[in-house]
């Protein structure tokens, strides 16, 4: 409870603020209770809105695809920022090979290949922000 003293046109007023909820205030002026509506702007949410830039499409070289399957996507394990890209489209990679390094939660995380194959496309570049589950690259 807050107490204030006001002097208006020579008259003194003792104001006790009892409760404030949203824009409604319950107070006492010289012992008389009042409920007052406070004129104030409605505060907007402090939660930021994530706006992601459109991913840049890397130029795709001609690669002979296998008839039996489609591309396998390597996705981001956590939200973060790409620090290094170690491969290029057309590179032959082995299972367990380092593909990218990304910073997530102030730690460097290695993105490794989970299979052998050829890099079909790289969807991100150095400095790009990614969310968990975003496709980083495709392997055929």
MOFEN-V289587 format. One record per backbone hydrogen bond with DSSP energy under -1.0 kcal/mol. NH is the residue of the N-H (numbers start at 0). CO is the residue of the C=O. E is the energy in kcal/mol with one decimal. If there is no record, write none. Layout:
BEGIN
nh->{NH;NH}
co->{CO;CO}
e->{E;E}
END
This chain:
BEGIN
nh->{1;3;5;7;10;12;14;15;16;17;18;20;23;24;25;26;27;28;29;31;33;35;37;71;73;75;79;80;81;82;83;85;89;90;92;95;96;98;99;100;101;102;103;106;108;110;112;116;118;119;120;122;126;127;129;132;133;135;136;137;138;139}
co->{16;14;12;10;7;5;3;27;1;25;25;23;20;35;18;33;15;31;13;28;26;24;22;138;136;133;129;102;127;100;100;98;118;87;116;112;93;110;110;83;108;80;106;103;101;99;96;92;90;137;137;135;81;124;79;75;130;73;73;120;71;117}
e->{-1.2;-3.1;-2.7;-2.7;-2.2;-3.2;-3.1;-2.6;-3.1;-2.4;-1.9;-2.8;-2.4;-3.4;-3.2;-2.7;-2.3;-2.5;-3.0;-1.8;-3.4;-3.4;-3.7;-3.8;-2.9;-2.3;-2.2;-2.4;-2.6;-2.8;-2.0;-2.7;-3.3;-2.1;-3.0;-2.7;-1.9;-3.0;-1.5;-2.2;-2.9;-3.2;-2.7;-1.1;-3.5;-3.0;-2.2;-2.2;-2.7;-2.7;-1.2;-2.7;-3.4;-2.0;-2.9;-2.6;-2.2;-3.2;-1.3;-2.5;-3.0;-2.8}
END
